[in-house]
Amino acid sequence: MDVFDTPQGSSKRGLWPRLVEDELQEELDSVRGVLVRGRISCFLDIDIRTIGFPLSDEAATIELEEMLGNIELEHLSSASEVANSIINTAIRLVDPIQGLNSYKMIREYARHLEGVFNARPCHVLIQTVIQIVRRATEEEDLPDPARKGRLDQIKADLESLKATRERNTSALADNAKPFLLDGGSIVVYGYSVIVLKALGNLPENVKKGIRVFVAECRGKTQYSIANKMIYCDGVNYAVSLRRLGFGQVTLVPDICIASLLARGQVSKVIFGANGIDAETGEFGHSAGHLAIADLANVYHVPVYVIADTAKLGRLQWDPDLERNIQWLTQDRKTLLLLREHGIGTVNPREDKVEPGKIAMLITEVGAFPPANIPESIRRRRSI
C-alpha cells in the first residue's frame, strides 16, 4: 500500500506511514480469525511504501505537522521525548508561513498543551513551554510587526531551551559515571531517554559487565482490539539497552523486584523524572516508581535519579488521574466476566516520590541529595 509522507526535513518525517500501518494492522488482526474460519482469502500483513507529499503548499505541511505532533504525544512514554516533540512542534508553528496566521496557531497550540499538561501535571517541561508561549501571546490584538517580534522571541526562547538541554545531557552523563562505574547490578523502571544517554556513556567493557534488570512497568502495557500487545515499556527499555551494548539485560515482572532486592542481586536503582519540585525536592513519576523506591529503601539499596535541571520547577500532581488504556487485556470473555461480576479496574497515572527516598539527584551541574538542592538552582528553576 502506498502512503504519503511529510517532505524531507519535516520534524515528523516517517510518523504518518507508521500510524497508518499500525491502524491497518490492528483492523486486519481484529477480523483475521473470522476470515480464516470462513476460508476467505485475506492478507496477513501490511506492506507500506512511502510516496512523496501530495501538496507543495508549505502551509499545509505545517498544519499536518501540528496534527501529527498532537497524535505523537499520545504514544510517547519518556518525559524528554514528550518535551522534545512539543518544543519542535512549537518552533515550526512560529515560523512565518504565507497563508497561515502563526500568531493565532501558536496561541491555539498553547491551549491544546494546557489539556496535555492537565493529563500529565507532573511534566514540568510542558509547563515551561506553555509559559514561554503564554508570556509572549497574552494580547490577542497586536499589529503585525509586534506579532512578528513576539513569535521571534518564542522561537529564540524555545531554541535556547532545546540547545541548553542538549548540552546539559552530555554533562549529566559525565556526572553520572562515578555512580555507575563500579559495575554493580541495576534496576531501571520507566523508560527514560536521559537515563539511556547516561548509561550509554559508560565504557564498553563496563556495559558488558553490568547486569540490568528492567522492570516491565505494567501500568503502561497496552493491547490492541485483537488482544495483541502493542506497547510494553519494559520491552522497549530492554531492547534500547541491548542496542547500547549492555550484555546482560533481563526483563522482570514489577512484583518480583522485591525478590531481587531481598536476595542482594541489586546494587542500585536508577530512575529518570517527569518533574522535580525545586522547593521541596519531591519527584513526579509515572505510577509504580513509588513502589520501587519504597522497596529499595526497605532493603537499603540506593535510588539515583538522573535528570537535567530543566525538570526542576513547581511540581503539580493529581493522585486521581488514571491511564485510560487497555492495560489488562482486550480478551472479550475476560472483560465481560469482570463486568458481569461488577469488578472494576484502576490504573493510576502518576506517583509523587518524597526526596528522602532518593539517595542522590544527578544533574548536569553536579550530584546532591534532592532534599538539599542548592539555593542557586532553586532560585533559578522555581516557577
URWOMO-V849531 format. One record per pair of residues at least 12 apart in sequence whose ideal C-beta (glycine too) atoms are under 6 Angstrom apart, sorted by the first residue. I is the first residue (numbers start at 1). J is the second residue. If there is no record, write none. Layout:
BEGIN
i->I j->J
i->I j->J
END
This chain:
BEGIN
i->1 j->48
i->2 j->49
i->2 j->51
i->3 j->17
i->3 j->20
i->3 j->48
i->3 j->50
i->4 j->51
i->4 j->53
i->4 j->54
i->5 j->17
i->5 j->50
i->6 j->53
i->7 j->53
i->11 j->88
i->12 j->65
i->12 j->68
i->15 j->68
i->17 j->48
i->17 j->50
i->21 j->46
i->21 j->48
i->24 j->46
i->25 j->46
i->26 j->224
i->29 j->226
i->29 j->228
i->30 j->225
i->30 j->226
i->58 j->97
i->59 j->97
i->59 j->99
i->59 j->100
i->62 j->97
i->65 j->92
i->69 j->85
i->69 j->89
i->72 j->85
i->73 j->116
i->77 j->191
i->77 j->233
i->78 j->191
i->78 j->192
i->78 j->193
i->79 j->123
i->79 j->274
i->80 j->193
i->80 j->194
i->81 j->193
i->83 j->125
i->86 j->129
i->87 j->158
i->87 j->162
i->90 j->158
i->91 j->155
i->91 j->158
i->93 j->105
i->93 j->106
i->93 j->109
i->94 j->106
i->94 j->151
i->94 j->154
i->94 j->155
i->102 j->151
i->103 j->147
i->106 j->133
i->107 j->137
i->110 j->130
i->110 j->133
i->110 j->134
i->113 j->130
i->121 j->316
i->121 j->318
i->122 j->274
i->122 j->275
i->122 j->284
i->122 j->315
i->122 j->317
i->122 j->350
i->123 j->274
i->123 j->275
i->124 j->275
i->124 j->311
i->124 j->313
i->132 j->157
i->133 j->154
i->136 j->150
i->136 j->153
i->136 j->154
i->165 j->308
i->165 j->310
i->168 j->308
i->168 j->364
i->169 j->197
i->171 j->364
i->172 j->308
i->172 j->364
i->173 j->197
i->173 j->198
i->173 j->201
i->175 j->362
i->175 j->367
i->176 j->198
i->176 j->306
i->176 j->362
i->179 j->304
i->180 j->202
i->183 j->206
i->183 j->209
i->183 j->210
i->184 j->267
i->184 j->268
i->185 j->211
i->185 j->266
i->185 j->267
i->186 j->212
i->186 j->268
i->186 j->270
i->187 j->213
i->187 j->266
i->187 j->269
i->188 j->214
i->188 j->270
i->189 j->215
i->189 j->292
i->190 j->217
i->190 j->286
i->191 j->233
i->191 j->236
i->191 j->237
i->192 j->272
i->194 j->272
i->194 j->306
i->195 j->270
i->195 j->272
i->195 j->306
i->196 j->240
i->198 j->306
i->200 j->244
i->204 j->245
i->207 j->245
i->207 j->246
i->208 j->247
i->211 j->248
i->212 j->241
i->212 j->246
i->212 j->249
i->213 j->250
i->213 j->252
i->214 j->234
i->214 j->237
i->214 j->238
i->214 j->251
i->215 j->252
i->215 j->254
i->215 j->257
i->216 j->234
i->216 j->253
i->216 j->254
i->217 j->233
i->217 j->234
i->217 j->288
i->218 j->254
i->219 j->287
i->219 j->288
i->219 j->347
i->220 j->233
i->221 j->327
i->222 j->325
i->223 j->326
i->223 j->330
i->225 j->330
i->227 j->330
i->227 j->331
i->234 j->251
i->238 j->251
i->257 j->292
i->257 j->295
i->258 j->295
i->261 j->295
i->261 j->299
i->261 j->301
i->266 j->301
i->268 j->302
i->269 j->296
i->269 j->303
i->270 j->304
i->271 j->305
i->273 j->305
i->273 j->307
i->273 j->311
i->275 j->311
i->275 j->315
i->276 j->311
i->276 j->312
i->277 j->315
i->278 j->312
i->278 j->313
i->278 j->378
i->278 j->381
i->278 j->382
i->281 j->355
i->281 j->370
i->281 j->371
i->281 j->373
i->282 j->315
i->282 j->352
i->283 j->353
i->284 j->315
i->284 j->317
i->285 j->351
i->285 j->353
i->287 j->348
i->287 j->349
i->287 j->350
i->287 j->351
i->289 j->351
i->289 j->353
i->290 j->351
i->290 j->353
i->293 j->353
i->293 j->357
i->297 j->357
i->302 j->359
i->303 j->358
i->303 j->359
i->304 j->360
i->304 j->362
i->305 j->358
i->305 j->361
i->306 j->362
i->308 j->364
i->309 j->363
i->309 j->377
i->309 j->381
i->312 j->381
i->313 j->381
i->313 j->383
i->314 j->383
i->317 j->350
i->317 j->352
i->321 j->349
i->321 j->350
i->322 j->347
i->322 j->349
i->323 j->347
i->323 j->349
i->327 j->347
i->355 j->370
i->355 j->371
i->358 j->370
END
